[in-house]
Amino acid sequence: MLADSAGDAAFATTLAKGLIVLEAFDAGTPLLGNMEIAVRTGIPRPTVARLTHTLAELGYLRFDPALSKYGVGPRALRMAHPLLADMPFRQLARPLMQDLAASVRGTVSIGLLDGPSVIYVETARSGDVGPHSPDIGMPIPVVRTAMGRAAASLLPPDEAELLARRIAAADRSAWERDGELYRAGLAQCAQRGFCTCFGDYMPSIHAVAAPLFRSSRLKRTFAINCGIPEFRLQPGQLEAEIGPRIRALAAAIRAMFHEADAAAAPRLRQSRNAR
């Protein structure tokens, strides 16, 4: 990312490094020391030390003096709220998602395409869903997941090809391993309206996903998936039953979204005219 912007005079490199530091944390390693962050980001340790100190002073990181490590601070949550609030269809969709999740004893989630990743923006689950418990803000790879393949299937051909090249450049081994399955998933979505994933991302979880919509107003691309522990599935059930159900759920959510979007349009125009 930093190398790609080296010739851009308007690019704020220090700000970019600070954001890269924030992205170094994940649920598996919620606390990191400066050296660990330096290894993960490729940013020199003295620079990391200045950035983590500044971010902690601002509340975006918190410092644990007993461990001499940092974790994400509560102020970071503020950054997510405006984005989530601009997706009101999530609340409309959630009761339907919960019904399906309870029915199949799995999880149902909506994801937002973000380059080579998909980020969960809404999720519903039944009681015991096994080792994979999706949550809002969690990223998963596009190339290895049904959700990612379904979202990518909504892209125009030129954007889809650009994304494929970006994925391959970021992780050549992942592309060589999963690239054929990725393209097969795009073809499945075009033919059937959903695609399947048999443990490609997590061996114990099988999933099916459907393209949701590509919002011209929000300029974002969404997909919806259903993940079920393998031991709960009968042979052929994912394709014959769960796939058509997630496709139907996607259609119902699209209808609700377009109704809500149409209702919001006059208020949005009035707000702009009043300025």
C-alpha positions in Angstrom: 0.0 0.0 0.0 2.7 2.5 1.0 4.9 1.5 -2.0 2.0 2.1 -4.4 1.5 5.6 -3.1 5.2 6.6 -3.0 4.9 9.1 -5.9 1.7 10.7 -4.6 2.6 14.1 -3.0 -0.9 14.4 -1.5 -0.6 11.0 0.3 -0.1 11.4 4.1 2.3 8.6 4.8 2.4 9.0 8.6 -1.4 8.8 8.8 -1.3 5.7 6.5 1.2 4.0 8.8 -1.0 4.8 11.9 -4.0 3.1 10.2 -1.8 0.1 9.2 -0.8 -0.2 12.9 -4.5 -0.3 13.9 -5.2 -3.0 11.3 -2.4 -5.2 12.8 -4.7 -6.3 15.6 -7.2 -9.1 15.3 -9.4 -11.2 17.5 -6.7 -14.0 17.8 -4.1 -11.6 19.1 -5.8 -8.7 20.8 -2.6 -7.5 22.5 0.6 -6.8 20.7 3.9 -5.3 21.6 5.8 -2.8 19.4 8.1 -5.4 18.0 5.2 -7.7 17.1 3.5 -4.9 15.3 6.7 -4.0 13.5 7.0 -7.6 12.3 3.3 -7.7 11.2 3.4 -4.4 9.4 6.9 -4.0 8.1 7.1 -0.6 9.7 10.4 0.0 11.7 10.1 -0.5 15.4 11.0 3.1 16.4 8.3 4.4 14.1 5.8 1.9 15.5 6.7 3.0 19.1 5.8 6.7 18.2 2.6 5.7 16.4 1.4 3.4 19.2 2.1 6.0 21.9 0.2 8.7 19.9 -2.7 6.3 19.2 -2.9 5.4 22.9 -2.9 9.1 23.9 -5.9 9.6 21.5 -7.7 6.6 22.8 -7.5 4.4 19.7 -5.2 2.1 21.5 -4.9 1.1 25.2 -1.6 0.3 26.9 -1.3 -2.7 29.3 1.7 -1.8 31.5 1.9 -5.2 33.0 2.5 -6.8 29.6 4.0 -3.8 27.9 1.6 -4.4 25.1 -1.2 -2.5 23.3 -4.8 -3.4 22.4 -7.4 -1.6 20.4 -9.1 1.2 22.5 -12.8 2.0 22.8 -12.5 5.1 20.7 -11.9 2.9 17.6 -15.5 1.8 17.8 -16.6 5.4 16.8 -15.1 4.9 13.4 -17.4 2.0 12.6 -20.7 3.6 13.6 -21.2 6.0 10.7 -20.6 3.2 8.2 -22.9 0.8 9.9 -25.6 3.4 10.3 -25.6 4.0 6.6 -26.7 0.4 6.0 -30.3 0.4 7.5 -31.2 -2.7 5.5 -29.3 -4.7 8.1 -32.0 -4.2 10.7 -34.7 -5.0 8.2 -32.9 -8.2 7.2 -32.0 -9.5 10.6 -35.3 -11.1 11.6 -35.3 -13.1 8.4 -31.7 -14.0 8.9 -32.3 -15.2 12.4 -35.2 -17.4 11.2 -33.0 -19.2 8.7 -30.1 -19.5 11.1 -32.4 -21.1 13.7 -34.0 -23.4 11.1 -30.7 -24.8 9.9 -28.8 -24.5 13.2 -26.0 -22.4 11.7 -25.1 -18.8 11.0 -26.4 -16.3 8.4 -24.4 -13.2 7.7 -24.1 -10.3 5.4 -20.7 -9.2 4.1 -19.3 -6.1 2.4 -16.7 -6.5 -0.3 -13.5 -4.7 0.6 -10.8 -5.5 -1.9 -9.5 -9.1 -1.4 -11.6 -9.4 1.8 -15.3 -9.5 2.8 -16.2 -7.8 6.1 -19.2 -9.0 8.1 -21.7 -6.2 8.7 -24.5 -8.2 10.1 -24.8 -11.7 11.5 -27.4 -14.1 13.1 -26.7 -17.4 14.6 -28.4 -20.3 16.3 -27.2 -21.7 19.7 -24.2 -23.9 19.0 -22.6 -23.2 15.7 -19.2 -24.8 16.2 -15.8 -23.2 16.0 -16.7 -20.4 13.6 -18.7 -17.5 15.2 -18.9 -14.6 12.8 -19.2 -11.1 14.2 -19.5 -7.6 12.8 -16.2 -6.2 11.6 -14.6 -9.6 11.1 -12.8 -10.0 7.7 -12.6 -13.2 5.6 -10.8 -13.8 2.4 -12.7 -13.4 -0.9 -10.8 -16.2 -2.7 -11.5 -19.0 -0.1 -15.1 -18.3 0.9 -18.6 -18.6 -0.6 -19.4 -15.1 0.7 -16.4 -13.6 -1.1 -17.1 -15.4 -4.4 -20.8 -14.4 -4.3 -19.9 -10.7 -3.7 -17.2 -10.8 -6.5 -19.8 -12.2 -8.9 -21.7 -8.9 -8.8 -18.7 -6.9 -10.1 -18.5 -5.8 -13.8 -16.1 -8.0 -15.8 -13.3 -5.4 -15.7 -13.5 -4.9 -11.9 -13.8 -8.7 -11.4 -10.6 -9.2 -13.4 -8.8 -6.4 -11.5 -9.8 -8.0 -8.2 -8.5 -11.4 -9.3 -5.2 -9.9 -10.2 -5.0 -8.1 -6.9 -5.7 -11.3 -5.0 -3.1 -13.2 -7.0 -0.5 -10.5 -6.4 -1.2 -10.3 -2.6 -0.9 -14.1 -2.0 0.3 -16.2 -5.0 0.1 -19.5 -3.1 -3.5 -18.9 -2.1 -4.4 -18.0 -5.6 -2.7 -21.1 -7.0 -4.5 -23.3 -4.4 -8.0 -21.7 -4.6 -8.1 -19.6 -7.8 -9.9 -22.3 -9.8 -12.5 -22.8 -7.0 -13.0 -19.0 -6.9 -13.8 -18.8 -10.6 -16.1 -21.8 -10.3 -17.9 -20.0 -7.5 -18.5 -17.0 -9.8 -19.9 -19.3 -12.4 -22.2 -21.0 -9.9 -23.6 -17.6 -8.9 -24.3 -16.8 -12.5 -25.9 -20.1 -13.2 -27.8 -20.8 -10.0 -27.8 -17.6 -8.0 -25.7 -19.1 -5.2 -22.3 -20.8 -4.7 -21.1 -23.5 -2.3 -17.9 -23.9 -0.2 -17.1 -27.3 1.3 -14.6 -26.5 4.0 -12.3 -24.4 1.8 -12.0 -21.7 4.5 -12.7 -23.8 7.7 -12.7 -27.6 7.2 -15.5 -28.2 9.7 -17.8 -25.6 8.2 -19.7 -25.9 4.9 -21.2 -22.7 3.5 -23.5 -21.4 0.7 -23.7 -17.8 -0.3 -25.8 -15.6 -2.7 -25.0 -12.2 -4.2 -27.1 -9.6 -2.4 -26.8 -6.3 -4.3 -24.4 -3.7 -5.5 -25.6 -0.3 -4.2 -25.1 2.6 -6.6 -26.0 5.1 -3.8 -23.7 3.5 -1.2 -21.1 2.4 -3.8 -20.7 -0.9 -2.0 -21.2 -4.6 -2.9 -22.9 -7.1 -0.5 -23.4 -10.8 -0.3 -25.2 -13.1 2.2 -24.1 -16.5 3.4 -25.1 -19.4 5.5 -22.5 -21.5 7.3 -23.4 -24.9 8.9 -21.2 -27.4 10.8 -20.4 -30.3 8.4 -21.8 -32.9 10.8 -25.3 -31.3 10.7 -25.6 -31.6 6.9 -27.1 -34.5 4.9 -25.4 -35.4 1.6 -26.6 -32.9 -1.1 -28.5 -30.8 1.4 -26.3 -27.7 0.9 -27.0 -27.5 -2.9 -30.6 -28.9 -2.9 -32.1 -27.1 0.1 -29.9 -24.4 1.8 -28.7 -22.9 -1.5 -32.2 -22.1 -2.8 -33.2 -20.8 0.6 -30.3 -18.4 0.8 -31.0 -17.3 -2.8 -34.7 -16.6 -1.8 -33.6 -14.8 1.4 -31.3 -12.5 -0.7 -34.2 -11.7 -3.0 -36.4 -10.8 0.0 -33.7 -8.5 1.4 -33.2 -6.9 -2.0 -36.9 -6.1 -2.1 -36.9 -4.6 1.4 -33.7 -2.6 0.6 -35.1 -1.1 -2.6 -38.3 -0.1 -0.7 -36.4 1.5 2.1 -34.0 3.2 -0.4 -36.9 4.6 -2.4 -38.5 5.9 0.8 -35.2 7.6 1.8 -34.6 9.3 -1.5 -37.2 12.1 -1.1 -35.8 12.9 2.4 -32.3 12.9 1.1 -33.2 15.3 -1.7 -35.0 17.6 0.7 -32.0 17.6 3.0 -29.7 18.6 0.1 -32.1 21.3 -1.1 -32.2 22.8 2.3 -28.4 23.4 2.4 
